[in-house]
Amino acid sequence: MKHAQLAVTVAHETPNAEVVGVPVTSDKSVPAELGVSRAQLTAAGFDGKVGQTLIVPSSGKTVMVAVGVGAGNSATAHELRNAAAALARTAAKHASLATTLAGVGRGDRAEIAQAVTEGLLLASHRYGALKSDKSFNSKLKSAVLVVDSKSLGAAANGSRRGTVIGEAVCMARDFANMPPAYLTAKMFADHAQQVAAETGLRVEVYDKDRLLAMGCGGIIGVNRGSVNPPRMVKLSYRPGKAVLKGKSAGKGKKSSLPHLIMVGKGVMYDSGGISLKPSNPSHAMMKADMSGAAAVLSAMSTLKALGCKNQVTAYLMCTDNLPSGSAMAMGDVLTMRNKKTVEIHNTDAEGRLILADGLSLAAELEPDAIVDIATLTGACAAALGPKMSGVMGNNARFIDQVKQAGKSVDEDVWELPLERSYRRMLDS
């Protein structure tokens, strides 16, 4: 199941392509192949800032595009990712492009090639599966990164990593964009099984009866208003042919390999339940309330291809949150997997209920770390804006690792307080 619409390769010679993207700095000489002067570019409003593009008139059939990369040769991998994305959008009406963007900037060639590949893939991706007007889709199908022969190996390796990551991000975006009628909890579990088969993961799907038997009262409670039954998907990655021991494998002894568990919120559609959300444009976006589960599934899909050396497990907690005569109501009391009872004050706070069951199951395996990924509360978006995520945790060192990981891929996160004195606010 392919989600990225563009194939990216690496070469040391510029091939025949419909579009050629030429990096242009804001202060150095303009590359001769563009056939224009700095004054002409300036007159056209192009000054070489990162992410600027300008189609330059040429006598041949090839469309020449000037791509801004900033001052000198100092562009970072993040900036070149953005420049590549701008180039892909400019070339969207053409089938092929070539660019030397991966040969400029500061940093490791593999890192640069990875970033450029990611930018091209993500910017050329569209979710147009249900659109009758197919002109919405990008026509761009192939791209070649041109580098010098000495950098060829490193750039090829970096581009391969970029393709793996770009494909995974496109997958997550596709799932988040699917209308709820096209992606029930069962349908998502079916997709997860297919992804697992393609990417070397073990998979186990738990239906409603099994969840009831396991005492997962959070996800069962949230699901009460829906005609579509819930699903929990457990994914497991084990590096190489390692035979693992320990509670992670159910043997009673701790494994020597570090073990991370991810838990993803998969509310396929969130109406708010009995605490119905207001009818405004944000309501239509509630099909994306399963983005946490989509992100976790997509991350898991990359582990084998990227050579992850640790063991990783994931729980995807999937259900709708809908109103009906059988839906949970304010004042109801649910019993979670860990036997903790929870009184419901607002049925639109459903994410923490389904995550509680997943987190309890994760804790039972005694991993080294647990990360849950979820779309929890509009208050976080109001506080941090649309380009930053919030992070809370009980281990300062691990939080710093998460923040650094986000920074390394241009996905900033901001730590929010998990203040001990607030704990009493959770008491019923």
MARDOPA-893455 format. One record per residue (C-alpha): x negated, y, z; residue in three letters. Coordinates in steps of 0.5 Angstrom, whole numbers, plus 500, padded with zeros to 3 digits. Layout:
% residues N
XYZALA...
//
This chain:
% residues 428
500500500MET496506497LYS498513500HIS492518498ALA494519490GLN486521488LEU480517487ALA474520489VAL467517486THR460520487VAL455521481ALA448525479HIS451527473GLU457532471THR462527467PRO467530462ASN473532466ALA479537465GLU477541471VAL470543474VAL469546480GLY463551481VAL461553488PRO459561488VAL456564494THR458571497SER451574496ASP447569491LYS447569484SER453567480VAL451560477PRO450560469ALA455555467GLU461560469LEU458564464GLY461571468VAL457576472SER458578479ARG461584477ALA466581473GLN468576479LEU469582483THR473586479ALA478579479ALA478580486GLY473574488PHE468575493ASP466568494GLY469567501LYS470560503VAL476557500GLY477563495GLN478560488THR478563481LEU480560474ILE474563469VAL476564462PRO472559458SER471557450SER472550451GLY477545453LYS474545460THR477549466VAL472552470MET473554477VAL469558481ALA470556489VAL468560494GLY463557499VAL461564503GLY454567504ALA447563503GLY447556503ASN450556510SER457553509ALA459548514THR462541513ALA469544515HIS468550511GLU467546505LEU473541507ARG477547506ASN473549500ALA475543497ALA482543499ALA483550495ALA480547489LEU484541489ALA490545489ARG488550484THR487543479ALA493540481ALA496541474LYS490537471HIS488529472ALA481530473SER476534476LEU468534478ALA465539483THR458540486THR461542492LEU458536496ALA451538494GLY451545498VAL452547505GLY448546511ARG448539514GLY447532513ASP449530505ARG453524508ALA457529513GLU458534507ILE461529502ALA465526507GLN468533508ALA469534501VAL472528500THR477529505GLU479536503GLY480533496LEU485527498LEU489531503LEU490537499ALA492533493SER497529497HIS504530496ARG510526499TYR515526493GLY517519493ALA525521494LEU524528490LYS528527483SER523533480ASP517529479LYS513536477SER512537485PHE507532485ASN500533484SER497531477LYS490530480LEU488523479LYS480523479SER475527482ALA467526482VAL462529487LEU456531483VAL450531487VAL442530486ASP439523485SER436523492LYS442525495SER446519491LEU446514497GLY448518503ALA453522499ALA456515497ALA457513504ASN460519506GLY465519501SER467512502ARG468514510ARG472520507GLY476516503THR478511509VAL480517513ILE483521508GLY488515506GLU489514513ALA491521514VAL496521508CYS499515511MET501518517ALA504524513ARG508520509ASP511516515PHE512523519ALA516525512ASN520519511MET528521513PRO530517519PRO535512514ALA528510510TYR524509517LEU528505522THR524502528ALA525495525LYS522498518MET516502521PHE514495525ALA515492518ASP510497515HIS505496521ALA505489520GLN503490512GLN498495514VAL495490519ALA495485514ALA491489509GLU486492515THR484486519GLY488487525LEU492482529ARG499484530VAL505482534GLU512485534VAL517485540TYR524486539ASP530488544LYS531481547ASP523481549ARG523488551LEU529487556LEU525480558ALA519484560MET523489564GLY521495559CYS527499561GLY524506559GLY525504551ILE531500552ILE534506556GLY533511550VAL535506545ASN542505548ARG545510544GLY543507537SER545502533VAL538501530ASN535496535PRO528498538PRO521495536ARG514495540MET508494536VAL502491539LYS496492534LEU489489536SER482490533TYR476486535ARG469487532PRO466482527GLY467475530LYS466477537ALA470472542VAL472477548LEU474475555LYS477478560GLY484481562LYS484484555SER484477552ALA488474558GLY482470561LYS482474567GLY475476567LYS472483564LYS470483557SER463486556SER465490550LEU468497551PRO476497551HIS480503548LEU488503548ILE492508544MET499508546VAL504512540GLY510515541LYS515513536GLY522516536VAL524515529MET529521530TYR530525536ASP537528536SER536529544GLY541524546GLY547527550ILE543533551SER544535544LEU539539541LYS541546538PRO543546531SER537550528ASN532548523PRO527545528SER533539528HIS531537521ALA524536523MET526531529MET524525524LYS517527525ALA518525532ASP515519531MET508522529SER504519535GLY506512533ALA504514526ALA497517528ALA496511532VAL497506526LEU493510521SER487511526ALA488503527MET487502520SER481505519THR477501525LEU474495521LYS472499514ALA469504519LEU465499523GLY468500530CYS464496535LYS469497540ASN475493542GLN481497541VAL489496542THR495500540ALA502500543TYR507503538LEU513505542MET519505537CYS526507537THR531513536ASP534518541ASN542519539LEU548520543PRO554515543SER559512548GLY553507550SER548512550ALA544514557MET547520561ALA544525566MET544521573GLY542514570ASP537511573VAL532507569LEU527502571THR520502568MET516496566ARG512497572ASN518497577LYS518505578LYS525508578THR526514574VAL533518574GLU535522568ILE536529568HIS535531561ASN536525555THR532530551ASP526528555ALA525521552GLU518521550GLY515520557ARG520514558LEU518510552ILE511512553LEU511510561ALA513502558ASP507503553GLY502506559LEU504500564SER503495559LEU496498557ALA494499564ALA495491566GLU490490561LEU485494565GLU481498559PRO476503560ASP480508557ALA487510555ILE490515550VAL497516548ASP499521542ILE505524542ALA510530540THR512532547LEU515538548THR516544544GLY513548550ALA506546548CYS507548541ALA509555544ALA503556548ALA498553543LEU501555537GLY501551530PRO494549529LYS492546536MET494540540SER494540548GLY490535552VAL491533559MET488527563GLY485525570ASN478524567ASN474530566ALA468527562ARG473523558PHE477529556ILE471533554ASP469527549GLN476528546VAL475535546LYS468534542GLN471529538ALA477534536GLY472539534LYS467535530SER473534525VAL476541526ASP482539530GLU481543536ASP485541543VAL486545549TRP486542556GLU492544560LEU493543567PRO495536571LEU495540577GLU496535583ARG500540587SER505539581TYR506532583ARG512533588ARG516536582MET517529579LEU520526585ASP528525585SER
//
